Amino acid sequence: MSKPYTLEELLSIVVAREIRDHENVILGVGIPMTAGALAKALYAPHATLMMESGLIDIKPLLPPNHIADAHACRGFSYATDLFSTFTMTYRGFVDVCFLGVAQVDRFGNLNTTVIGDYNKPTIRLPGSGGAPDFISYAKRTVLTMLGGQFVEKLDYLTSPGHLEGSGSRDRSGLFPKGSGPTLLVSTQGVFGFDPETQEIYLAKLHPGVSVADVQREVPWTLRVAGDLSETPRPTDDEIDFIRRFNPANSVGRALALELSLANLAAKGGLSSL
């Protein structure tokens, strides 16, 4: 059994495992940057990590405070500008990007603009930033959902996923063939997109989560993979790296978890993630 771990650590590790060696990767702050650093260190040493601001082939040192935080890197191969980074995406040089989700529908279309009516919103969200460009032109997109929600209809369409599904994204002629969201990682599990219909489906459950738990958060009858499995546990090496790289988000909660588990073990009732 590996070390106890936090949910934030598990999500970062699941995302990191989606980065392949020799890929060009656009990273934002938060989980994507931690995941990129982890992948570069352990299993994708030749991946080229890029910040949206134009820092190319970065060597992550610690979590950045913003998308142009050069002080968070041990170094980088070269620096360009935000316009050039977007141009690289348009020209097909970006293999994978990572986007956070506020609202997502069954075909991976995203809202990060407003909750409620646009003119009188319940919540005003951060907006689009580079999300529409990256999901439109990166070869594939991995979505992360920490506090977002599944909805039948978005309150606002910020970023195009698979549009109406069943190949409608490709037929539109607006995007590279085969692009779009390929995976969504939530606090409950990992979701894929059907290659024919592009509808989202449940592929893996995080430890301790049931299909019923996930279905309660989805307003339609969720499709479930026939080979549904449990999200693999993190290895000790993965956990150790994240705690060195991002101790502010990991160590305190991890130590609290270890103490809780130790107390449970002493009482004969050990259980963990």
N, C-alpha and C positions, 0 to 999 in steps of 0.2 A: 504494500500500500504506500502511495506517495504521501508527501507531507500534506497537512490540512491546507486549504487554499480558500481564497475569497471568490465571490462571484465575479468581481471586477477582473481578477487574475484569470479566471477561467475564460471569460469573454475575450480578453486580450490574446490568450493562447490559441483559442479557436480561430480568431481572425488571422493571427500570425501564420498558422498552418496553411492558409490559403495563398500565401506568397510563394511563388516558385522561383527556383534559381534562374538567373539571367533575365528576369523580368524587369521592366521599367515601371516603377510604382509611384503614384502620387499619394502623399500622406498629409492629413490634417493633424491638428493637435488632439490630445486625448488618447483614446484607445488605439486609433490607427498608428500613431507614432510609436507607442509602446510596442505594438505588434510588429511594426516594421523593424525596429531595433532588435527585437527578439529573433525574428526570422533571419536577419542579416548575420546575427551572432551564431545561430545554431544550425540552420538548415538551408539558407539561401544566400551563401556568402557572396555570390556574384550578382545579386539583385542590385539594381540602381534605384536608390531611394531619393525622391525629389520632394521639396516643399513647393507649395502653390506659388510662393513669392518668387521662385526662380533659383533657389539653391539646388544644385544638381549633384547627385552622387554623394549625399551627405554621409558622414560617419557619426551616428547619434551618440551623444555623451549623456544627456539628461533630457527630460521632457521639456519641450519648448514652451515659452509663454505666449507665443503668437506665431503666425505663419512665416515670419521673416527673422526668426530668432537664431542668428548665426552663432551666438554664444552657447547654444545648446548642442553644438556639433564639435567633434574633435577636428573636423575639417570637411572640405567638400572639393570636388574636382573643379567646378567653375560656378560662377554666379551670373545669371542673366536677369530677366525681369518677368513680371507677372504675364505680360502680353506674350512673351516668347513661350512661357510654359503652356499657356492655353493654345498657342499655335502648334506646339508639339502634339497636343492632344488631338487637334483637328486633323493633323497630318498622319495620325495613326501610330505614333510612337509610344503611346502610353498603353501598357498591357492591362493594368488593373488599378482601380481607384476604390476608395472607401468613403461611404456617405452615411451620416446619421439620419435617423427617421423620426419625425414627429407624428405624421399620419402616413399609412401605406395601405393601398387597396390590394385586391387579390392578384393584380397583374404587375405589382411592383412600381406603380406610379406613386410619387412622393409629394407630400406637403410639408414645407418648412417655413411657411410664410405667416399664416394666421389660423387660429382656431375660432370658428364662428364666422359671422358675416365680415367680409373684407373691410367694409367702411366702418363697422362698429364691432370689432372683434372681441371675443372673450379674452383671448391671449394673442399678443403680437409676438411672433417668433423671429428668429434672427434673419430670415429671408433666404434668398437663393445663393448668394455668394457665387462660387464657381460650380456649384452642384449640377445645374442643368447642362453645363458644357461638359463636365467630366462624365456624367452618366450617358450623355449623348454620344460621345466620341471615344471614350476608353473602350478597349476590346471587351472588358467585362467589369462589372461593378459588384462589390460586396457591401451589403447594407448592415448597419448596426442599429439596434433599437433598445435603448435603455429605459426610457420613460415614455415612449411613444405608444401609438395605438393602431390596431387594425380597424379599417372602416370600409363600409360598402361603397361610399362616395366621399371623395376628398372635399374638404371645405375650400381648398384652393389647390390647383395643380401647379406645383413649383418645378418639378423635375420629371421628365417622361421616362417611365419604365417600359413595359411591354404594351402600352396603350390599351387596346381592347383585347389583347391576347390573340392566340391562334395565327401568329405571323403578321399581325397588323403593323408592328413596328418595322419589320423588313419591307412590307408592301408600301409603306409611306414614302420610301425613298429618301428619307431625311437623315438616316443613321447608317453607320457601317453594318453590313450584313452580319448577323449573329451577335451583335453587341447587346448591352442591357444588363440588368441585374441577374446574377447567377446564384446568389446566396443571401440569406438574411439571418443574422445572428441576434437572438433576443435573450432576455434574461431567463427564458424558459426552455429554449431549444434552438435547433438549427433548421432552417427551412430552405428547400430548393425550389426551382421553377421547372415545371413540366416542359420537356423539349418540344412537345407538339402544341399544347394549349397555352403555355407560358403562365398557367395558374400556379400560385404558390402552394406548396405542400409541406407537411411536417416530415423531416428526414431523421432528426435525432432529438432525443429528450435529454436535458441536463439531469444529472443525478437528483433523485428525490421529486421529480416533476412527473405528473401523469398526463395522458392525452386529454383527460377531462379538464385538467387545470388549464391547458392551452386552449381548448375549445371554448372555455368560458370567456376568453379574451377576444375571440374571433366571431364577428356577427354573421357569418355564413357557415355552412357545413364544410369544415376543413378537410381537405384530402390528406390522407396519412400514407406514407410509404409502406409498401408491403414488407420491406426489410427494415422497418423502424428499429433503430438501435439507440444505445445510450452514448452520449458524448464522451469520448475517451478522456480519462482522467489526465491532468497535467503530470508531466514528469518532474522529478526533483530539480533537474537542470533548468527546466523552463521556469519553475517557481523561483528558484534562486536568482536567475537572471533578472526577472521582473522586479524582485525586491532590491536588487542592486541598482537597477536603472531608475525605478520609480518608487522609492521608499515612502514618499509622502502619501501615496494612494494605496500602498500595500501593507507596509509593516505593521502599522497600528492595528488594523483590522485583523491581520493574520495572527498577530500575537494574542489578541483578544480571543480569536477562534481557538488557538492552541490551548489557551488557559481553560476555555469552556469545555473543550474535548477532554482535557486532563481531568477536570472536575467530574465530568460524566463517567470517564473510565474508572475513576476512584470509587464512584457510586455503583459501578457495574452496569451502566446504561449507555455505553459509547455508541454514538452515531455521528456521522459527518456527511459533508457533501461527497 
